[in-house]
Structure formats: C-alpha cells, structure tokens
Amino acid sequence: MSIEKPQSRVLSGMRPTGRLHLGHYHGVLKNWVQLQHEYDCLFFVADWHALTSHYEDTRGIEESVWQMVIDWLAAGVNPSSTTLFIQSRVPEHAELHLLLSMITPLSWVERVPTFKDQVSKNKDRDLATYGFLGYPVLQSSDILIYRAGQVPVGADQVPHVEMTRELARRFNHLFGRDAGFEDAAEQAVKKLGRKNASLYRELRKKYMEQGSEESLAKAQSLVSDSGNLSLGDRDRLLGYAEGSGRIILPEPQALLTENAVMPGLDGQKMSKSYNNTISLREEPETVTQKIKTMTTDPARVKRTDPGDPARCPVFELHKIYSDAATRDWVSEGCRSAGIGCIDCKAPLAEAILAEQQPMRERAIQFEQNPDLVRSIIAEGCEKARTQARATLEEVRSVMGLDYRSL
C-alpha cells in the first residue's frame, strides 16, 4: 500500500457515552460535519478506549454505542461522505497496538500529561492497569493503521499526536531501511528527470544540513506530484528526503480545533457528571423547562433589581447562541432591570430549539429503523478493515512476520 496523500485523510473517534449533549455538538460534531466536506474522514466509536477506564461495568456499552451513532447522524455526519465504524470490529487496531508496544519505551507512555491527570482526577477508580497505561499506544495505532495525516484535536490532546509522530518515526527508522535502501533511493531519484532530480537533491541537502522544513515540504511535494514513479519508489523517496528509511507509517499532524467550552445550565462546563446538560435530541418541552428554571444572577432577587450578566449562567449561553444585537439587548436590559429573567431566557430557548430541530428530524428515521444504523456501521467497518489490512500487511512484511511461504 502506498502513502497516497495522507494529509487528505482525517481520523477522529469518541468514547461511547450514550446520548450526546450540546457540549459534544459544539466541541466535536460541528467540526466533523465541516471536515467531511474537506477531507477523506474516518470517524470511529472508541469502545476499547472506554474499557481502559470503565472496565468494571460494560453492561450498557452496546446501547451507548448505538445511541451515540444516532446522534452523529442526527448532527449531520453523512455516511455517504465519511467512514463510520466501531473500533473493536476492526481487530487490526489491536494487532498494530501489540506490535507498536514492542518498540515503545516505557518512559514515553508515562510522560503523557493526561495519564497522571486522569489518575489524580479519578481516585475513586482503579486505573493502575496495563490497559490504561498503554492507551496512548492504542490511540497511536488507531491513527497509524489508516495512515491518517490529520487528527483534529484540542490543545490538550496535542501531546498524544506528538507521541504518535514519534512512534511512526521510530518504526520507520527501525524497519524502513531494507538492504540497499540508499542505492535504490538514488536510482529512484533519477526517475524524476534531470531537472527535478537536481532540485530534489538540492532540497534534501538543505533540509539535512539546515533543517529547513520548507525545503523538506517542497521535496516531498515534488515526489508526490511525479507521475514517473512506482508506488514503492515514491514511498522510498519520501523517506529519503528527510534522511530516514522508507516511510511505512506516515507521521500525522495535529489539526488544531478551537477548544470550545460549552457552558452548562449552571454555568460550569456542560457535562453529564454535573447533571447540567441539554441532549441533542431532547424534547422541546423539556428544553424550554430547563431554560426557564436556570439560575440567574443571585443579586436579582426582585424583578426591579438590576443584575450583572457576567455573573449569570444564562448570559454565558447567550454568547453561544445569540447575535450581537440580542446580547446587547440582554446586557442592557439586565443591568437596568428593564427586562426580567424570563424575558432574557425566551430568545435563548428559541435559538436552542431552532438548532436542535433539524437534528430531531434527521434522527427520526434512525430511531425508527435501527437496522439502518447497524447497516451503516457494518459497511463502515468493512471499508475500514480493508484499509487497515493493507497497512498491517506491509507492517508485518517489513518486520519479517508475513510468512508467505506457509
């Protein structure tokens, strides 16, 4: 399998937590819906990752998976434009995880910032397990098995992508240098043609001597755009340009996304653990009631008391859902006591319901036809497995584990 423009492939996943709320929509799903129009996207249910921290009770995991997938589809993730699948239905993830674990220094997984952070935050849960320690390697396997070039993450997840890059680099260094690699690479350079071969060597030298990332990018683009190379020669020259061996597992890039913190009904981050959420498919009557009963600025005891929008959880949601004119109206009315809290909440409820309406409508066909959801996932799993198998075949081959004579 050749590395065909990995930068155009995006991979992202979510742990199955059941029905999703508006925090998930604004933090992840809106971005997915946009990315599916720009990249070759694979989105997966990270059910094995759920086991790393919640292994003691798996009774509700299957139902959580299906409800979450329905929410993806309701949010506008299109199975015709993306590949949707369940991690554990593509066992190649696990095999690559095992193989990469053999070359991963223990210090690499111990230094991942979220490891110690999660252990300290979940003292009521036994996370002193091999699975939890090794989940960053599984996460790297999820990305590398599809040779994804882009991984949408918030700033807090960048260290995971960087570790994936280091693992890919280490793997390529160990197994990408087959016998006679340099001679084969030099023969491949000649196939670029005299002018391009000279330019390639010049760019490679500049990168090797000066560390010019711009030169490396130009050299790799020159190779990718060449129509005179076999797939093997192309992969060989991509690695040779940066002084490594043949690139079997390309290094992914972090596709930084705005780490939008969606405020909940109480002003804290929207989270099921805080019981302050509005679900994507929540009934309109329930949504309206939740907004009506939201706490406001505690200084506004009476209707005639002026308030401070900066101290009001309702205004935090107005920042997400209301235009500038509405926010100004709310702010001025609150400070002057010109409007009451019920008046303030009304346009917010309307905006949230308007956002949810198309989601509820899209969800109906999937709620009424669960076989359709299962069919979408089954098709996605098979498509994902085809790509994963191709990567794993090459990984086994360079590691001397293909045993083709058997």
FIZA-37503 format. One record per residue (C-alpha): x, y, z; residue in three letters; residue number from 0. Coordinates in nm, 4 decimals, always signed. Layout:
! residues N
{pt {X; Y; Z}; ALA; NUM}
...
! end
This chain:
! residues 406
{pt {+0.0000; +0.0000; +0.0000}; MET; 0}
{pt {+0.1397; +0.3384; -0.0934}; SER; 1}
{pt {+0.1095; +0.6523; +0.1114}; ILE; 2}
{pt {-0.1350; +0.8339; -0.1109}; GLU; 3}
{pt {-0.1636; +1.1923; +0.0170}; LYS; 4}
{pt {-0.2126; +1.1061; +0.3865}; PRO; 5}
{pt {-0.2657; +1.4755; +0.4592}; GLN; 6}
{pt {-0.6085; +1.4439; +0.2964}; SER; 7}
{pt {-0.7202; +1.1741; +0.5418}; ARG; 8}
{pt {-0.8671; +1.2664; +0.8800}; VAL; 9}
{pt {-0.9297; +1.0287; +1.1687}; LEU; 10}
{pt {-1.1188; +1.1016; +1.4886}; SER; 11}
{pt {-1.3061; +0.8993; +1.7486}; GLY; 12}
{pt {-1.5278; +0.9301; +2.0537}; MET; 13}
{pt {-1.5764; +0.7051; +2.3535}; ARG; 14}
{pt {-1.9316; +0.5680; +2.3715}; PRO; 15}
{pt {-2.1064; +0.7580; +2.6489}; THR; 16}
{pt {-2.4657; +0.7196; +2.5292}; GLY; 17}
{pt {-2.6743; +1.0117; +2.4102}; ARG; 18}
{pt {-2.4699; +1.3209; +2.3409}; LEU; 19}
{pt {-2.5387; +1.6745; +2.4585}; HIS; 20}
{pt {-2.4878; +2.0197; +2.3105}; LEU; 21}
{pt {-2.1353; +2.0309; +2.4532}; GLY; 22}
{pt {-2.0408; +1.7368; +2.2317}; HIS; 23}
{pt {-2.2044; +1.9062; +1.9342}; TYR; 24}
{pt {-2.0213; +2.2380; +1.9697}; HIS; 25}
{pt {-1.6954; +2.0773; +2.0816}; GLY; 26}
{pt {-1.6669; +1.7964; +1.8246}; VAL; 27}
{pt {-1.9583; +1.7206; +1.5942}; LEU; 28}
{pt {-1.9895; +2.0617; +1.4278}; LYS; 29}
{pt {-1.6240; +2.0289; +1.3343}; ASN; 30}
{pt {-1.6778; +1.6763; +1.1995}; TRP; 31}
{pt {-1.9647; +1.7959; +0.9819}; VAL; 32}
{pt {-1.7377; +2.0625; +0.8326}; GLN; 33}
{pt {-1.4371; +1.8328; +0.7885}; LEU; 34}
{pt {-1.6371; +1.5719; +0.5960}; GLN; 35}
{pt {-1.6658; +1.8197; +0.3078}; HIS; 36}
{pt {-1.2919; +1.8885; +0.3003}; GLU; 37}
{pt {-1.1183; +1.5561; +0.3755}; TYR; 38}
{pt {-1.1441; +1.1792; +0.3499}; ASP; 39}
{pt {-1.2822; +1.1268; +0.7011}; CYS; 40}
{pt {-1.2942; +0.8200; +0.9232}; LEU; 41}
{pt {-1.4895; +0.8582; +1.2482}; PHE; 42}
{pt {-1.4999; +0.5708; +1.4922}; PHE; 43}
{pt {-1.6571; +0.4583; +1.8178}; VAL; 44}
{pt {-1.3663; +0.4106; +2.0603}; ALA; 45}
{pt {-1.5203; +0.1242; +2.2585}; ASP; 46}
{pt {-1.1851; -0.0305; +2.3543}; TRP; 47}
{pt {-1.0777; +0.3068; +2.4919}; HIS; 48}
{pt {-1.3885; +0.3078; +2.7093}; ALA; 49}
{pt {-1.2666; -0.0147; +2.8683}; LEU; 50}
{pt {-0.9362; +0.1407; +2.9742}; THR; 51}
{pt {-1.1139; +0.3384; +3.2462}; SER; 52}
{pt {-1.4573; +0.1709; +3.2793}; HIS; 53}
{pt {-1.3766; -0.1968; +3.2532}; TYR; 54}
{pt {-1.5695; -0.2967; +3.5646}; GLU; 55}
{pt {-1.9174; -0.2427; +3.4168}; ASP; 56}
{pt {-1.9777; -0.2968; +3.0460}; THR; 57}
{pt {-2.3495; -0.3782; +3.0578}; ARG; 58}
{pt {-2.4641; -0.0564; +2.8933}; GLY; 59}
{pt {-2.1871; -0.0139; +2.6400}; ILE; 60}
{pt {-2.3735; -0.1571; +2.3386}; GLU; 61}
{pt {-2.6771; +0.0649; +2.3844}; GLU; 62}
{pt {-2.4476; +0.3633; +2.4396}; SER; 63}
{pt {-2.2745; +0.2892; +2.1099}; VAL; 64}
{pt {-2.5945; +0.2866; +1.9063}; TRP; 65}
{pt {-2.7366; +0.5975; +2.0722}; GLN; 66}
{pt {-2.4145; +0.7868; +2.0121}; MET; 67}
{pt {-2.4038; +0.6866; +1.6451}; VAL; 68}
{pt {-2.7628; +0.8061; +1.6020}; ILE; 69}
{pt {-2.6552; +1.1409; +1.7466}; ASP; 70}
{pt {-2.3678; +1.1582; +1.4975}; TRP; 71}
{pt {-2.6084; +1.1019; +1.2125}; LEU; 72}
{pt {-2.8622; +1.3442; +1.3583}; ALA; 73}
{pt {-2.5931; +1.6127; +1.3863}; ALA; 74}
{pt {-2.5294; +1.5875; +1.0123}; GLY; 75}
{pt {-2.2402; +1.3420; +0.9840}; VAL; 76}
{pt {-2.3090; +1.1838; +0.6452}; ASN; 77}
{pt {-2.2234; +0.8139; +0.5963}; PRO; 78}
{pt {-2.2037; +0.8775; +0.2222}; SER; 79}
{pt {-1.9176; +1.1204; +0.2797}; SER; 80}
{pt {-1.7446; +0.9524; +0.5743}; THR; 81}
{pt {-1.6479; +0.6100; +0.7057}; THR; 82}
{pt {-1.8219; +0.5347; +1.0365}; LEU; 83}
{pt {-1.7128; +0.2270; +1.2293}; PHE; 84}
{pt {-1.6633; +0.0649; +1.5678}; ILE; 85}
{pt {-1.3048; +0.0245; +1.6856}; GLN; 86}
{pt {-1.3393; -0.3313; +1.8211}; SER; 87}
{pt {-1.4913; -0.4518; +1.4922}; ARG; 88}
{pt {-1.1580; -0.3777; +1.3224}; VAL; 89}
{pt {-0.9183; -0.6092; +1.5115}; PRO; 90}
{pt {-0.6214; -0.4806; +1.3130}; GLU; 91}
{pt {-0.6154; -0.1908; +1.5624}; HIS; 92}
{pt {-0.5283; -0.4396; +1.8363}; ALA; 93}
{pt {-0.2562; -0.6151; +1.6362}; GLU; 94}
{pt {-0.0821; -0.2915; +1.5449}; LEU; 95}
{pt {-0.1156; -0.1847; +1.9082}; HIS; 96}
{pt {+0.0661; -0.5027; +2.0123}; LEU; 97}
{pt {+0.3418; -0.4599; +1.7537}; LEU; 98}
{pt {+0.3990; -0.0936; +1.8385}; LEU; 99}
{pt {+0.4056; -0.1716; +2.2094}; SER; 100}
{pt {+0.7141; -0.3824; +2.1435}; MET; 101}
{pt {+0.9112; -0.0734; +2.0346}; ILE; 102}
{pt {+0.7577; +0.1868; +2.2680}; THR; 103}
{pt {+0.9838; +0.2998; +2.5541}; PRO; 104}
{pt {+0.8018; +0.2870; +2.8868}; LEU; 105}
{pt {+0.9030; +0.6457; +2.9601}; SER; 106}
{pt {+0.7047; +0.7650; +2.6571}; TRP; 107}
{pt {+0.3690; +0.6499; +2.7922}; VAL; 108}
{pt {+0.4474; +0.7565; +3.1480}; GLU; 109}
{pt {+0.5173; +1.1141; +3.0411}; ARG; 110}
{pt {+0.1850; +1.1682; +2.8577}; VAL; 111}
{pt {+0.0297; +1.4576; +3.0548}; PRO; 112}
{pt {-0.3224; +1.3164; +3.0582}; THR; 113}
{pt {-0.2056; +0.9921; +3.2208}; PHE; 114}
{pt {-0.1167; +1.1455; +3.5574}; LYS; 115}
{pt {-0.4014; +1.3955; +3.5230}; ASP; 116}
{pt {-0.6634; +1.1228; +3.4819}; GLN; 117}
{pt {-0.5181; +0.9146; +3.7647}; VAL; 118}
{pt {-0.5352; +1.2140; +4.0004}; SER; 119}
{pt {-0.8887; +1.3073; +3.8937}; LYS; 120}
{pt {-1.0270; +0.9540; +3.9231}; ASN; 121}
{pt {-0.9015; +0.8441; +4.2622}; LYS; 122}
{pt {-1.2258; +0.6530; +4.3175}; ASP; 123}
{pt {-1.1428; +0.4331; +4.0160}; ARG; 124}
{pt {-0.8630; +0.1773; +3.9856}; ASP; 125}
{pt {-0.6632; +0.2967; +3.6865}; LEU; 126}
{pt {-0.3425; +0.1142; +3.7793}; ALA; 127}
{pt {-0.3858; -0.1254; +3.4869}; THR; 128}
{pt {-0.1743; -0.2215; +3.1883}; TYR; 129}
{pt {-0.4583; -0.1165; +2.9584}; GLY; 130}
{pt {-0.4810; +0.2351; +3.0980}; PHE; 131}
{pt {-0.1041; +0.2841; +3.0935}; LEU; 132}
{pt {-0.0880; +0.1676; +2.7334}; GLY; 133}
{pt {-0.3899; +0.3501; +2.5950}; TYR; 134}
{pt {-0.1742; +0.6207; +2.4268}; PRO; 135}
{pt {-0.0146; +0.3435; +2.2175}; VAL; 136}
{pt {-0.3612; +0.2159; +2.1247}; LEU; 137}
{pt {-0.4555; +0.5708; +2.0318}; GLN; 138}
{pt {-0.1462; +0.5920; +1.8105}; SER; 139}
{pt {-0.2418; +0.2613; +1.6487}; SER; 140}
{pt {-0.5888; +0.3968; +1.5729}; ASP; 141}
{pt {-0.4296; +0.6773; +1.3741}; ILE; 142}
{pt {-0.1414; +0.4923; +1.2098}; LEU; 143}
{pt {-0.3413; +0.1895; +1.0946}; ILE; 144}
{pt {-0.5176; +0.4243; +0.8464}; TYR; 145}
{pt {-0.2085; +0.6350; +0.7745}; ARG; 146}
{pt {-0.4161; +0.9393; +0.8634}; ALA; 147}
{pt {-0.2371; +1.2663; +0.8015}; GLY; 148}
{pt {-0.4654; +1.4897; +1.0067}; GLN; 149}
{pt {-0.6048; +1.4377; +1.3564}; VAL; 150}
{pt {-0.8495; +1.7024; +1.4840}; PRO; 151}
{pt {-0.7692; +1.7731; +1.8489}; VAL; 152}
{pt {-0.7822; +2.0456; +2.1074}; GLY; 153}
{pt {-0.4597; +2.1843; +2.2514}; ALA; 154}
{pt {-0.4722; +1.9406; +2.5436}; ASP; 155}
{pt {-0.4562; +1.6429; +2.3068}; GLN; 156}
{pt {-0.1555; +1.7603; +2.1036}; VAL; 157}
{pt {+0.0887; +1.5511; +2.3155}; PRO; 158}
{pt {-0.0962; +1.2363; +2.2033}; HIS; 159}
{pt {-0.0455; +1.3273; +1.8380}; VAL; 160}
{pt {+0.3183; +1.4118; +1.9031}; GLU; 161}
{pt {+0.3713; +1.0701; +2.0602}; MET; 162}
{pt {+0.2114; +0.9131; +1.7530}; THR; 163}
{pt {+0.4563; +1.1042; +1.5350}; ARG; 164}
{pt {+0.7468; +0.9784; +1.7465}; GLU; 165}
{pt {+0.6224; +0.6199; +1.7242}; LEU; 166}
{pt {+0.5870; +0.6435; +1.3462}; ALA; 167}
{pt {+0.9358; +0.7937; +1.3220}; ARG; 168}
{pt {+1.0820; +0.5180; +1.5398}; ARG; 169}
{pt {+0.9052; +0.2444; +1.3453}; PHE; 170}
{pt {+1.0220; +0.3820; +1.0099}; ASN; 171}
{pt {+1.3776; +0.4147; +1.1378}; HIS; 172}
{pt {+1.3821; +0.0544; +1.2635}; LEU; 173}
{pt {+1.2050; -0.1162; +0.9753}; PHE; 174}
{pt {+1.2139; +0.1216; +0.6771}; GLY; 175}
{pt {+1.5769; +0.0629; +0.5862}; ARG; 176}
{pt {+1.5771; -0.2507; +0.3774}; ASP; 177}
{pt {+1.9065; -0.3777; +0.2309}; ALA; 178}
{pt {+2.0403; -0.1441; -0.0353}; GLY; 179}
{pt {+1.7945; +0.1316; +0.0555}; PHE; 180}
{pt {+2.0261; +0.4214; -0.0335}; GLU; 181}
{pt {+2.1188; +0.2697; -0.3720}; ASP; 182}
{pt {+1.7518; +0.2063; -0.4519}; ALA; 183}
{pt {+1.6655; +0.5621; -0.3469}; ALA; 184}
{pt {+1.9351; +0.7098; -0.5712}; GLU; 185}
{pt {+1.8055; +0.5068; -0.8644}; GLN; 186}
{pt {+1.4563; +0.6368; -0.7904}; ALA; 187}
{pt {+1.5836; +0.9971; -0.7844}; VAL; 188}
{pt {+1.6991; +0.9592; -1.1456}; LYS; 189}
{pt {+1.3444; +0.8696; -1.2471}; LYS; 190}
{pt {+1.2334; +1.2208; -1.1543}; LEU; 191}
{pt {+1.4091; +1.3540; -1.4632}; GLY; 192}
{pt {+1.7295; +1.5577; -1.4758}; ARG; 193}
{pt {+1.5832; +1.8923; -1.3665}; LYS; 194}
{pt {+1.3623; +1.7569; -1.0879}; ASN; 195}
{pt {+1.6317; +1.5147; -0.9694}; ALA; 196}
{pt {+1.8732; +1.8049; -0.9281}; SER; 197}
{pt {+1.6095; +2.0074; -0.7439}; LEU; 198}
{pt {+1.5225; +1.7126; -0.5182}; TYR; 199}
{pt {+1.8882; +1.6626; -0.4195}; ARG; 200}
{pt {+1.9278; +2.0342; -0.3515}; GLU; 201}
{pt {+1.6161; +2.0463; -0.1320}; LEU; 202}
{pt {+1.7156; +1.7281; +0.0520}; ARG; 203}
{pt {+2.0621; +1.8661; +0.1212}; LYS; 204}
{pt {+1.9168; +2.1923; +0.2536}; LYS; 205}
{pt {+1.6899; +2.0025; +0.4901}; TYR; 206}
{pt {+1.9659; +1.7656; +0.6062}; MET; 207}
{pt {+2.2185; +2.0462; +0.6638}; GLU; 208}
{pt {+1.9969; +2.3341; +0.7766}; GLN; 209}
{pt {+1.6798; +2.1634; +0.8985}; GLY; 210}
{pt {+1.4675; +2.3646; +0.6554}; SER; 211}
{pt {+1.1131; +2.2346; +0.6897}; GLU; 212}
{pt {+1.0144; +2.4366; +0.3834}; GLU; 213}
{pt {+1.2732; +2.2518; +0.1747}; SER; 214}
{pt {+1.1515; +1.9158; +0.3043}; LEU; 215}
{pt {+0.7920; +2.0027; +0.2191}; ALA; 216}
{pt {+0.8939; +2.1081; -0.1336}; LYS; 217}
{pt {+1.0940; +1.7868; -0.1850}; ALA; 218}
{pt {+0.8056; +1.5703; -0.0698}; GLN; 219}
{pt {+0.5611; +1.7640; -0.2878}; SER; 220}
{pt {+0.7929; +1.7147; -0.5849}; LEU; 221}
{pt {+0.7854; +1.3393; -0.5251}; VAL; 222}
{pt {+0.4102; +1.3207; -0.4665}; SER; 223}
{pt {+0.3374; +1.5107; -0.7882}; ASP; 224}
{pt {+0.5678; +1.2999; -1.0048}; SER; 225}
{pt {+0.3958; +1.0670; -1.2482}; GLY; 226}
{pt {+0.7118; +0.8696; -1.3311}; ASN; 227}
{pt {+0.7473; +0.6800; -1.0039}; LEU; 228}
{pt {+0.6197; +0.3443; -0.8896}; SER; 229}
{pt {+0.4402; +0.3354; -0.5571}; LEU; 230}
{pt {+0.7445; +0.1787; -0.3916}; GLY; 231}
{pt {+0.9832; +0.4415; -0.5302}; ASP; 232}
{pt {+0.7505; +0.7190; -0.4165}; ARG; 233}
{pt {+0.7414; +0.5932; -0.0595}; ASP; 234}
{pt {+1.1190; +0.5404; -0.0681}; ARG; 235}
{pt {+1.1904; +0.8976; -0.1817}; LEU; 236}
{pt {+0.9515; +1.0475; +0.0726}; LEU; 237}
{pt {+1.1569; +0.8855; +0.3470}; GLY; 238}
{pt {+1.4925; +0.9510; +0.1817}; TYR; 239}
{pt {+1.4130; +1.3240; +0.1662}; ALA; 240}
{pt {+1.4236; +1.3504; +0.5441}; GLU; 241}
{pt {+1.7143; +1.1131; +0.5947}; GLY; 242}
{pt {+1.5086; +0.8207; +0.7175}; SER; 243}
{pt {+1.4195; +0.4940; +0.5536}; GLY; 244}
{pt {+1.1123; +0.4170; +0.3501}; ARG; 245}
{pt {+0.8051; +0.5638; +0.5166}; ILE; 246}
{pt {+0.5725; +0.2809; +0.6126}; ILE; 247}
{pt {+0.3764; +0.4758; +0.8719}; LEU; 248}
{pt {+0.3483; +0.8490; +0.7871}; PRO; 249}
{pt {+0.3636; +1.0986; +1.0710}; GLU; 250}
{pt {+0.0243; +1.2619; +1.1365}; PRO; 251}
{pt {-0.0290; +1.6290; +1.2034}; GLN; 252}
{pt {-0.2477; +1.7753; +1.4772}; ALA; 253}
{pt {-0.5383; +1.9580; +1.3152}; LEU; 254}
{pt {-0.5952; +2.2115; +1.5905}; LEU; 255}
{pt {-0.9573; +2.2916; +1.6556}; THR; 256}
{pt {-1.0998; +2.5593; +1.8783}; GLU; 257}
{pt {-1.1402; +2.4045; +2.2201}; ASN; 258}
{pt {-1.4911; +2.5393; +2.2685}; ALA; 259}
{pt {-1.6088; +2.5002; +2.6271}; VAL; 260}
{pt {-1.9844; +2.4759; +2.6203}; MET; 261}
{pt {-2.1380; +2.6203; +2.9377}; PRO; 262}
{pt {-2.3956; +2.4062; +3.1107}; GLY; 263}
{pt {-2.7212; +2.5037; +3.2773}; LEU; 264}
{pt {-2.5359; +2.6021; +3.5950}; ASP; 265}
{pt {-2.2517; +2.7939; +3.4314}; GLY; 266}
{pt {-1.9975; +2.5137; +3.4678}; GLN; 267}
{pt {-1.8728; +2.3168; +3.1676}; LYS; 268}
{pt {-2.1601; +2.1130; +3.0243}; MET; 269}
{pt {-2.1090; +1.7582; +3.1475}; SER; 270}
{pt {-2.3194; +1.4588; +3.2421}; LYS; 271}
{pt {-2.1254; +1.4337; +3.5659}; SER; 272}
{pt {-2.2542; +1.7790; +3.6622}; TYR; 273}
{pt {-2.6119; +1.6979; +3.5561}; ASN; 274}
{pt {-2.6277; +2.0287; +3.3687}; ASN; 275}
{pt {-2.6776; +1.9164; +3.0091}; THR; 276}
{pt {-2.9222; +1.9536; +2.7225}; ILE; 277}
{pt {-2.9219; +1.6484; +2.4977}; SER; 278}
{pt {-2.9075; +1.6810; +2.1206}; LEU; 279}
{pt {-3.2447; +1.5103; +2.0789}; ARG; 280}
{pt {-3.4124; +1.6361; +2.3943}; GLU; 281}
{pt {-3.7856; +1.7074; +2.3699}; GLU; 282}
{pt {-3.8678; +2.0772; +2.3117}; PRO; 283}
{pt {-4.0882; +2.0966; +2.6205}; GLU; 284}
{pt {-3.8050; +1.9671; +2.8397}; THR; 285}
{pt {-3.5544; +2.2062; +2.6851}; VAL; 286}
{pt {-3.7849; +2.5016; +2.7417}; THR; 287}
{pt {-3.8428; +2.3993; +3.1024}; GLN; 288}
{pt {-3.4703; +2.3600; +3.1674}; LYS; 289}
{pt {-3.4009; +2.7081; +3.0341}; ILE; 290}
{pt {-3.6889; +2.8579; +3.2353}; LYS; 291}
{pt {-3.5560; +2.7116; +3.5599}; THR; 292}
{pt {-3.1919; +2.8101; +3.5060}; MET; 293}
{pt {-3.0384; +3.0070; +3.7909}; THR; 294}
{pt {-2.9518; +3.3684; +3.7130}; THR; 295}
{pt {-2.7567; +3.6454; +3.8835}; ASP; 296}
{pt {-2.8255; +3.5887; +4.2566}; PRO; 297}
{pt {-2.8333; +3.9672; +4.3058}; ALA; 298}
{pt {-3.1611; +3.9886; +4.1112}; ARG; 299}
{pt {-3.3959; +3.8912; +4.3896}; VAL; 300}
{pt {-3.6779; +4.1100; +4.2594}; LYS; 301}
{pt {-3.7827; +4.1950; +3.9063}; ARG; 302}
{pt {-3.6810; +4.5572; +3.9679}; THR; 303}
{pt {-3.3304; +4.4693; +4.0890}; ASP; 304}
{pt {-3.0517; +4.5396; +3.8367}; PRO; 305}
{pt {-2.8264; +4.2465; +3.7513}; GLY; 306}
{pt {-2.4818; +4.1679; +3.6163}; ASP; 307}
{pt {-2.4711; +3.9491; +3.3011}; PRO; 308}
{pt {-2.1137; +3.8462; +3.3861}; ALA; 309}
{pt {-2.2491; +3.6579; +3.6882}; ARG; 310}
{pt {-2.5376; +3.4914; +3.5047}; CYS; 311}
{pt {-2.5156; +3.1386; +3.3531}; PRO; 312}
{pt {-2.7914; +3.2310; +3.1086}; VAL; 313}
{pt {-2.5775; +3.5029; +2.9534}; PHE; 314}
{pt {-2.2954; +3.2504; +2.9030}; GLU; 315}
{pt {-2.5295; +3.0565; +2.6742}; LEU; 316}
{pt {-2.6348; +3.3796; +2.5006}; HIS; 317}
{pt {-2.2680; +3.4169; +2.3990}; LYS; 318}
{pt {-2.3020; +3.0891; +2.2092}; ILE; 319}
{pt {-2.6491; +3.1242; +2.0625}; TYR; 320}
{pt {-2.7393; +3.4920; +2.0282}; SER; 321}
{pt {-2.6292; +3.7564; +1.7820}; ASP; 322}
{pt {-2.4661; +4.0816; +1.8918}; ALA; 323}
{pt {-2.7931; +4.2766; +1.8900}; ALA; 324}
{pt {-2.9649; +4.0246; +2.1179}; THR; 325}
{pt {-2.6678; +4.0129; +2.3541}; ARG; 326}
{pt {-2.6648; +4.3924; +2.3768}; ASP; 327}
{pt {-3.0395; +4.3921; +2.4464}; TRP; 328}
{pt {-2.9992; +4.1323; +2.7188}; VAL; 329}
{pt {-2.6989; +4.3047; +2.8751}; SER; 330}
{pt {-2.8576; +4.6491; +2.8822}; GLU; 331}
{pt {-3.1942; +4.5158; +2.9984}; GLY; 332}
{pt {-3.0346; +4.3143; +3.2785}; CYS; 333}
{pt {-2.8153; +4.5967; +3.4095}; ARG; 334}
{pt {-3.1023; +4.8471; +3.4040}; SER; 335}
{pt {-3.3688; +4.5997; +3.5200}; ALA; 336}
{pt {-3.5504; +4.6903; +3.2009}; GLY; 337}
{pt {-3.6223; +4.3220; +3.1335}; ILE; 338}
{pt {-3.6855; +4.0304; +3.3655}; GLY; 339}
{pt {-3.5063; +3.6959; +3.3695}; CYS; 340}
{pt {-3.7977; +3.5290; +3.1890}; ILE; 341}
{pt {-3.7653; +3.7868; +2.9087}; ASP; 342}
{pt {-3.3917; +3.7139; +2.8887}; CYS; 343}
{pt {-3.4420; +3.3397; +2.8653}; LYS; 344}
{pt {-3.7070; +3.3393; +2.5911}; ALA; 345}
{pt {-3.4833; +3.4149; +2.2870}; PRO; 346}
{pt {-3.2217; +3.1717; +2.4191}; LEU; 347}
{pt {-3.4715; +2.8866; +2.4335}; ALA; 348}
{pt {-3.5892; +2.9706; +2.0818}; GLU; 349}
{pt {-3.2315; +2.9657; +1.9463}; ALA; 350}
{pt {-3.1506; +2.6310; +2.1060}; ILE; 351}
{pt {-3.4716; +2.4728; +1.9788}; LEU; 352}
{pt {-3.4031; +2.6067; +1.6293}; ALA; 353}
{pt {-3.0579; +2.4464; +1.6334}; GLU; 354}
{pt {-3.1980; +2.1143; +1.7558}; GLN; 355}
{pt {-3.4920; +2.0958; +1.5176}; GLN; 356}
{pt {-3.3062; +1.9572; +1.2124}; PRO; 357}
{pt {-3.1262; +1.7106; +1.4406}; MET; 358}
{pt {-3.4538; +1.5771; +1.5766}; ARG; 359}
{pt {-3.5919; +1.5470; +1.2247}; GLU; 360}
{pt {-3.2850; +1.3623; +1.0928}; ARG; 361}
{pt {-3.2868; +1.1304; +1.3933}; ALA; 362}
{pt {-3.6409; +1.0029; +1.3363}; ILE; 363}
{pt {-3.5553; +0.7629; +1.0524}; GLN; 364}
{pt {-3.2674; +0.6146; +1.2513}; PHE; 365}
{pt {-3.4638; +0.5842; +1.5742}; GLU; 366}
{pt {-3.7432; +0.4063; +1.3897}; GLN; 367}
{pt {-3.5116; +0.1860; +1.1860}; ASN; 368}
{pt {-3.2197; +0.0593; +1.3999}; PRO; 369}
{pt {-3.1285; -0.1900; +1.1260}; ASP; 370}
{pt {-3.0368; +0.1066; +0.9067}; LEU; 371}
{pt {-2.7900; +0.2279; +1.1703}; VAL; 372}
{pt {-2.6394; -0.1198; +1.2012}; ARG; 373}
{pt {-2.6106; -0.1417; +0.8230}; SER; 374}
{pt {-2.4255; +0.1912; +0.8064}; ILE; 375}
{pt {-2.1803; +0.0787; +1.0716}; ILE; 376}
{pt {-2.1331; -0.2672; +0.9185}; ALA; 377}
{pt {-2.0480; -0.1107; +0.5829}; GLU; 378}
{pt {-1.8113; +0.1345; +0.7506}; GLY; 379}
{pt {-1.6398; -0.1437; +0.9462}; CYS; 380}
{pt {-1.5743; -0.3419; +0.6298}; GLU; 381}
{pt {-1.4402; -0.0361; +0.4499}; LYS; 382}
{pt {-1.2166; +0.0485; +0.7460}; ALA; 383}
{pt {-1.0899; -0.3112; +0.7674}; ARG; 384}
{pt {-0.9885; -0.3064; +0.4025}; THR; 385}
{pt {-0.7643; -0.0063; +0.4660}; GLN; 386}
{pt {-0.6362; -0.1419; +0.7971}; ALA; 387}
{pt {-0.5479; -0.4813; +0.6472}; ARG; 388}
{pt {-0.3402; -0.3174; +0.3750}; ALA; 389}
{pt {-0.1367; -0.1238; +0.6309}; THR; 390}
{pt {-0.0901; -0.4255; +0.8549}; LEU; 391}
{pt {+0.0249; -0.6451; +0.5670}; GLU; 392}
{pt {+0.3080; -0.4037; +0.4975}; GLU; 393}
{pt {+0.3897; -0.3689; +0.8677}; VAL; 394}
{pt {+0.4151; -0.7470; +0.9030}; ARG; 395}
{pt {+0.6265; -0.7681; +0.5918}; SER; 396}
{pt {+0.8903; -0.5136; +0.6999}; VAL; 397}
{pt {+0.9014; -0.6741; +1.0462}; MET; 398}
{pt {+0.9575; -1.0180; +0.8909}; GLY; 399}
{pt {+0.6231; -1.1556; +1.0051}; LEU; 400}
{pt {+0.4374; -1.2208; +0.6789}; ASP; 401}
{pt {+0.5393; -1.5902; +0.6430}; TYR; 402}
{pt {+0.4318; -1.6040; +0.2802}; ARG; 403}
{pt {+0.5841; -1.9478; +0.2320}; SER; 404}
{pt {+0.3311; -2.1046; +0.4694}; LEU; 405}
! end
